């Protein structure tokens, strides 16, 4: 076992020991809109009740999502651009605050209408931390756990884009200015959705922030949207996948802006760490502005 895998299991074990410190919370921000009003396609067997809680070492998370939805965040001065934000969490949980709500509020400050996507997840119990890190350390175990979930996650990502585009007028956004943004597992969701090559659900631009669990080999489809891909060089989980993703876009002759910071690790989201990755939001703002997505 590598030193990296040992560190992951140690963190997971600490999370299990501290499970008693988990505190259930209620999300009070963002209007909730069901993603599948008639019920989602497919089903997840033996899903425990959904819970949102403060849990070490993740912060505020949501687990056991079986009924997907969008949390809607409207800016004070909308500019017509929409971004769907898919938080990460290894498909075992959603980092709903750090990679979801906090991101949506930042996008609102730019005039962007934001939607936090609560997509379906692998069923988990109080041992969620150790299960997650065990599977991250052993890719075969993660792939086996993900196999029944993957088509449901792709469907959720595609439906989110379809919903926002169909309701663009009601949300005050333009149907050709809809972006899909994902962190870690959420980044995988974004990429998987694009690779499915379903034109009605294709976003107009995409942002993959330290995406992991990407297919190998990876081939970008014709007509794929422009891409912003970002990770830290010392991210042992997603740096290589981010590099492969950017290279796939370049090989296909597609527009890609690949940003690598020397340090910052994985899962930083909106947290300030005193590391180079603290500047990632400013870099993404520049990209959005250069594409004309921050002007009416």
N, C-alpha and C positions, 0 to 999 in steps of 0.2 A: 504494500500500500504506500502511495506517495505521501510526502509530507503535507501536500495540499489536501489530500483526502482525509488524512488524520485530523487536520485543522477543522475541516467541515464537520466531521463526526463529533469532535469535541464541542463545537458550537451547538450542534444539534442536541447533544447530551445535556449541555447547560440549559438549553431551551426546555427540555423535558423536565429537568429538575426544578425549573422555575415556573412550570405550568400552573402551579397553584397561585401564582401572582397575576395570571390573566384576569382582566377585568372587563366584563361585558359593557359595551357602550352603544349608544344610539346615534346614528348619523342624522343630523338635523339640517344639513346643507345640500342643496341641489334637488330640484323637483325630479321625482322618479317616474320614468316612462317605461312601460313594459316593452320589451323588444319583440316578443311574440304574443300579441293580444289573444290569439286563439290557442296558445300553448306551444312550447318549442318542439321542433321535430326531434325525434330520438328521446331516449330516457337514460338516466344514470341510476343503476341499481344500488340499493342499500344506502341512499344518501341521508345522512343525519340532518337534523335541523340546521338551517343557516344561522350563523352567529357573527357578529361584529364585535371585536374586543381589542383591548390594548394588551399586547403580548410581547414579552422579551423574547428574542432580540429584534423583533420586526417593527415595533410601534403599533399603530392602529391598523388592523387587518380585518378582512372579511373571509370567512371559510364556508365551504359547503354550499356554494351557489348552484341551484338547480333551475331557478327561474330568472333568466337573464334580463337585465334592464339597463337603461341609460340614466345617469344623473345629469341633469341639464343645468349649465351655468351660463347665464346671460350677462354680457358686459354692459357697462353703463352707456358706452358709445360704440355700438357694433359697426364693424367695417365690412361685413358681408362674408367674411371667411369663417368656416367651421372646422374644428379639429376634434376628432374622436380619440380619446385617450384610453389606452388599454394598460392598466397597471400590471406589474410583474408579480412574481411569487411562486415560480416553478410549477404553476398549474395546481398547487396545493392550497394556495391562499392568494388573496389580492392585497398588495400594499396600497390600500385604498386611500390613505392620506398622503404619504410621501410621494407616491408615483401616480396619484389620481387627483384627489381634490386640490392639493397644493399646486399641482401643475395646471389644473383648470383655472384656478384663481389667477395664476401668473398669465395665462393666455388671455383671460378677461382683461387684464391690465393693458394688453396690446390691442384690445378691441375685437378679439377673436371669441366667437361663441364656442363654448367647450362642452363636450359630452363625455362623461366618464363611463366606460363600458364595464359593466359587471357581467363577465362571461362565465360559462359553466366550468366547474372545477372537479378535481379528483376528491372523492369523499375522504375526510380526515377526522381524527379524534384528538384527544389531548396530547397525543404523541406526535403532533403535526411537525414539529421542528426536527426531531430526529429522523422521521420518515423522509422528509424533504431532503435533508442533507445526505442521508444514506443513498438516496436515488440519484442525487447530483453526482456523488462520488462514483456511482456505478451506472454508466449510461444504459446498459442493457436492462436494468431494473426500471429506469425511468421510461425507456421506450415501451416496455411491457405495460406499465401503468398508464401511459398516455394513449396506447393503441385504441381503446374504445372511445376515448374522449376527443381525439383529434378531429374527426368529422363534425362533431358538435361545436367545437371551438371555432372551426372554420366557418360553419354556418352562422354562428353568432357574430363573427367579424364582418361577414358579408351582409348580414341583415342590418347591422348598425349603419353601414354606408347607405344601403337602400332606404332605410327609414329616414335618415337625415336628408337625403336627396329628395325623397318624395314629399317631405314636409318642409322643404327649404323656405318657401314663402312664409309659412307660419312661424318659423324660427328666425326669420329676417336674415337669411343667408343666401348666397348664390349657389345654384346647383352644380356649377362647374368650379367651385372653390371649397371642396370638401376634402380634408386631409385625414389620414389615419396614422396615429402615433402610438408606438408601443415601447414599453420598457421590459427588458429581459424576456420572460415568457410572453408578455404582451407584445414584444417585438417579434417573437416567433409567430404569434397570432396574425400580426399585420402582414408578415412575409408570406405565411401559408395562404392567407386570403388572396393576396395578389397572385401567387403562383397557381391558384385554382382557375384563373383566367375566365372569370365570370364578368363580362363587361358591365352589366348594370350595377354591380357592387364594387367596381374598381374605383379606388379613391383618385382624386386629381393630383395629389402629392402625398408622400409618405415619409415618416420619420421613424427610424429604428435606433433606439437608445440602448446600448449594450445588449443586443438580441442574442439569445442562445437557442439551442435545440433546433438549429436549422438543418435542412436536408443536405446530404453530401453524396453525390455532387449536387451543385446548385446552379440552375440555369434560369436566367431572367427571361420571362416571356415577352414577345413582341408587344409593344404598346404599353409596357409597364410604366407607372408614373415616375416622375422625378423623385429622387431619394436623398434624404439626409441620414447618414449613418455615423454613429459616434460611440466611442468606447475609450477606456483607459488602457494603456499598454500593459499595465500590471494586473489587468482583469483576467484571472485564470479560468473564468467560466465562459466569457463571451468575446474576448479580444480576437481570437482566431475566427470565430463565426462572423464577426463584424467585418473582418478583412475579406473573408470569402464572399460575403454578401456584396460589398462594394466592388470587388473584382468581377463578379457575375454581371453587375450592371454595366461596368466599363466594357467588358467583353462583348456585350450585346449592343454597344453603342448608345446606351441610355445615359441620361443625365444623373450624376451622383456627386454629392459632396461628402467626402469621407474625412472625418475629423478624429484624430487620435491624440489624447493627452498622455503625457509621460507617467502620470500617477493619479490615482483616485479609486482604484479597485472596482468592485461590482456593487450595484444597488444603491448608489449615492442619491439618485433622485433629486429632490429639491433640498436635501440637507447640505449645509455648508460645512466643509471638513478642513478648510485651510489648505486645500490641495488644488492642483491645476484644473481639475474637473469642476471646481466652483464656477468657472467662467462659461460653462456649457450653455446656459440659457441666453447669455449675451450673444454667443456664436450662432445659436439657432435663430434668434431674433434678426440678426443680420441676414441670414439666409432667407427667411420669410419676407423681409423687407425688400431684398434684392429681386425676389420673384413677384413683387407687387401685391403680396397677400396681406399687407398691413394698411393698404390704402383703400378707400371706398371706390 
